[in-house]
C-alpha cells in the first residue's frame, strides 16, 4: 500500500511539473543579462537613484559625462538601480551586483565604516573604495582617458563592464552595455551635463 501511494505521489508530481504547476531547481542562465529578482522600486525611486548615482560619478569621482553614462548603463543592466537587488541565485548583491567575495567585502567594509550596506550611498562609497584600492587602473582610465562624446560613452560602458563588472561573456556584454551608454544614457543625461558646465 505504501508503495502505491509513493508511486501515485510521483505520478502527480510528474504531471504537475509537465503542466508547469510547480517549479524544479533551475540552474542559472549564464548568458542572461537580467538579474533574477523582482523589481521592488517605484519609478520615482529608480529616477532618484539614477540622479544620485550620476551626481556621485561626476562630482565625487570626477568622471565626465561619457564615463558616467558608461557606468550608468552597467548599473541599469546589473540592478536596474536597485541597491537591494539580489542576483545570481543569492550570490550577487546591490547596484553593481558584487559577487561572492566582493559581496562579502561590501558587507564587511560597510560595517567597518558604520554604513548600511543596503543603501545607495554606502554602495557608491564602496565602489569608490574598490576603485581606489583594487581597480585603480579602471579609475584612471574612466577619469582621464574617456573622450566626452557618444563614442566615449560606448567606450566607457564597454570598458567598465569588462574591467570592473567582469561578468561571464564579458566581451559580448561589454559591447551591449557600451551601446546602451551611447544610445540611451548619453542623450538622456545631456540636460544635466549642460547645467553643470
C-alpha positions as CSV (number, residue, x, y, z in Angstrom):
1,X,0.0,0.0,0.0
2,X,2.8,2.4,0.9
3,X,4.5,1.7,-2.5
4,X,1.2,2.5,-4.2
5,X,1.0,5.9,-2.5
6,X,4.6,6.7,-3.3
7,X,4.0,5.8,-7.0
8,X,0.8,7.9,-7.1
9,X,2.6,10.8,-5.5
10,X,5.4,10.6,-8.1
11,X,2.9,10.5,-10.9
12,X,1.1,13.6,-9.5
13,X,4.4,15.4,-9.2
14,X,5.4,14.5,-12.8
15,X,2.0,15.7,-14.0
16,X,2.3,19.0,-12.1
17,X,5.8,19.6,-13.5
18,X,4.7,18.9,-17.0
19,X,1.8,21.3,-16.7
20,X,4.1,24.0,-15.1
21,X,2.2,24.0,-11.8
22,X,5.3,23.7,-9.8
23,X,9.0,24.6,-10.3
24,X,12.1,22.5,-10.2
25,X,15.5,23.7,-9.1
26,X,16.8,25.5,-12.1
27,X,20.4,26.3,-13.0
28,X,21.3,29.9,-13.6
29,X,21.3,31.1,-17.2
30,X,24.9,32.3,-17.6
31,X,24.0,34.4,-20.7
32,X,21.1,36.2,-19.1
33,X,21.6,40.0,-18.7
34,X,18.7,40.5,-16.3
35,X,19.3,39.5,-12.7
36,X,16.7,37.1,-11.3
37,X,14.9,39.2,-8.8
38,X,11.6,41.1,-8.6
39,X,11.9,44.9,-9.0
40,X,10.6,46.5,-5.9
41,X,11.4,50.1,-6.5
42,X,8.8,52.6,-7.8
43,X,9.6,54.6,-11.0
44,X,10.2,57.7,-8.8
45,X,12.7,55.8,-6.6
46,X,14.6,54.5,-9.7
47,X,14.8,58.0,-11.1
48,X,16.0,59.4,-7.7
49,X,18.7,56.7,-7.6
50,X,19.8,57.4,-11.1
51,X,20.4,61.1,-10.3
52,X,22.1,60.3,-7.0
53,X,24.5,57.9,-8.8
54,X,25.1,60.3,-11.7
55,X,25.9,63.1,-9.3
56,X,28.3,60.9,-7.3
57,X,30.1,59.7,-10.5
58,X,30.6,63.3,-11.9
59,X,31.1,65.3,-8.7
60,X,32.8,62.8,-6.3
61,X,34.7,60.7,-8.8
62,X,35.3,63.4,-11.3
63,X,34.1,61.3,-14.3
64,X,33.0,63.3,-17.3
65,X,29.5,62.8,-18.8
66,X,30.5,60.0,-21.1
67,X,32.3,58.0,-18.4
68,X,29.3,58.4,-16.0
69,X,27.0,57.2,-18.7
70,X,29.1,54.1,-19.2
71,X,28.8,53.3,-15.5
72,X,25.0,54.1,-15.5
73,X,24.4,51.6,-18.4
74,X,26.2,48.9,-16.4
75,X,24.2,49.6,-13.2
76,X,21.0,49.6,-15.2
77,X,21.7,46.1,-16.6
78,X,23.1,44.8,-13.3
79,X,20.4,46.0,-10.9
80,X,18.0,48.5,-12.5
81,X,19.3,51.0,-10.0
82,X,18.0,48.9,-7.0
83,X,20.6,48.8,-4.2
84,X,18.7,45.8,-2.7
85,X,18.9,43.7,-5.9
86,X,19.8,40.1,-5.4
87,X,21.1,38.1,-8.4
88,X,22.9,35.0,-9.4
89,X,20.7,33.0,-7.1
90,X,21.7,34.9,-4.0
91,X,25.4,35.2,-4.6
92,X,25.4,38.7,-6.0
93,X,24.0,41.9,-4.4
94,X,23.5,45.6,-4.9
95,X,23.8,48.2,-7.6
96,X,26.8,46.6,-9.2
97,X,25.8,43.0,-8.3
98,X,29.0,42.4,-6.3
99,X,29.6,38.7,-6.5
100,X,30.7,36.2,-3.9
101,X,33.9,37.6,-2.2
102,X,33.2,41.1,-3.4
103,X,29.7,40.9,-1.9
104,X,31.1,39.7,1.4
105,X,33.7,42.5,1.3
106,X,30.9,45.1,0.7
107,X,29.1,44.0,3.9
108,X,32.4,43.9,5.8
109,X,33.6,47.3,4.6
110,X,30.3,49.0,5.3
111,X,30.2,47.6,8.8
112,X,33.8,48.8,9.5
113,X,32.8,52.3,8.3
114,X,29.4,52.5,10.2
115,X,27.4,52.3,7.0
116,X,24.3,50.3,6.0
117,X,25.4,48.2,3.0
118,X,21.9,48.2,1.6
119,X,21.9,51.9,0.8
120,X,22.8,53.7,-2.4
121,X,25.2,55.9,-0.5
122,X,27.1,53.1,1.1
123,X,27.4,51.2,-2.2
124,X,28.7,54.2,-4.0
125,X,31.3,54.8,-1.3
126,X,32.3,51.1,-1.5
127,X,32.6,51.5,-5.3
128,X,35.0,54.4,-4.7
129,X,36.9,52.2,-2.1
130,X,37.3,49.5,-4.7
131,X,38.4,52.0,-7.4
132,X,41.0,53.5,-5.0
133,X,42.3,50.1,-3.8
134,X,41.6,47.2,-6.2
135,X,40.7,48.9,-9.5
136,X,43.0,51.9,-9.7
137,X,43.7,51.2,-13.4
138,X,39.9,51.3,-14.1
139,X,39.5,54.6,-12.2
140,X,42.5,56.2,-14.0
141,X,41.1,55.2,-17.4
142,X,37.5,56.3,-16.6
143,X,38.5,59.6,-15.0
144,X,41.2,60.6,-17.5
145,X,41.1,58.8,-20.9
146,X,37.4,58.7,-21.9
147,X,36.5,61.2,-24.6
148,X,33.3,63.1,-23.7
149,X,31.3,62.1,-26.8
150,X,28.7,59.4,-27.5
151,X,31.6,57.3,-28.8
152,X,33.3,57.8,-25.4
153,X,30.2,56.7,-23.6
154,X,30.3,53.5,-25.7
155,X,34.0,53.0,-24.7
156,X,33.2,53.7,-21.0
157,X,30.3,51.2,-20.9
158,X,32.3,48.6,-22.6
159,X,35.5,49.2,-20.5
160,X,33.6,49.3,-17.2
161,X,31.8,46.0,-18.0
162,X,35.0,44.1,-19.0
163,X,37.3,45.5,-16.3
164,X,35.1,46.4,-13.3
165,X,31.9,44.3,-13.5
166,X,33.6,41.3,-15.2
167,X,30.6,39.1,-16.0
168,X,30.8,35.9,-17.9
169,X,30.9,36.5,-21.7
170,X,32.2,40.0,-20.8
171,X,33.2,41.0,-24.4
172,X,29.7,40.4,-25.8
173,X,28.1,42.0,-22.7
174,X,30.6,44.9,-22.8
175,X,29.5,45.7,-26.4
176,X,25.8,45.7,-25.4
177,X,26.4,47.9,-22.4
178,X,28.6,50.3,-24.4
179,X,25.7,50.6,-26.9
180,X,23.3,51.2,-24.1
181,X,25.5,54.0,-22.7
182,X,25.9,55.6,-26.2
183,X,22.3,55.3,-27.3
184,X,20.3,55.8,-24.1
185,X,22.3,57.4,-21.3
186,X,24.5,59.8,-23.2
187,X,21.5,61.6,-24.7
188,X,19.2,61.2,-21.7
189,X,21.6,62.9,-19.3
190,X,22.7,65.7,-21.6
191,X,20.5,68.4,-20.0
192,X,22.1,67.7,-16.6
193,X,25.5,67.7,-18.1
194,X,24.9,71.1,-19.7
195,X,23.7,72.6,-16.5
196,X,26.9,71.6,-14.7
197,X,29.1,73.3,-17.3
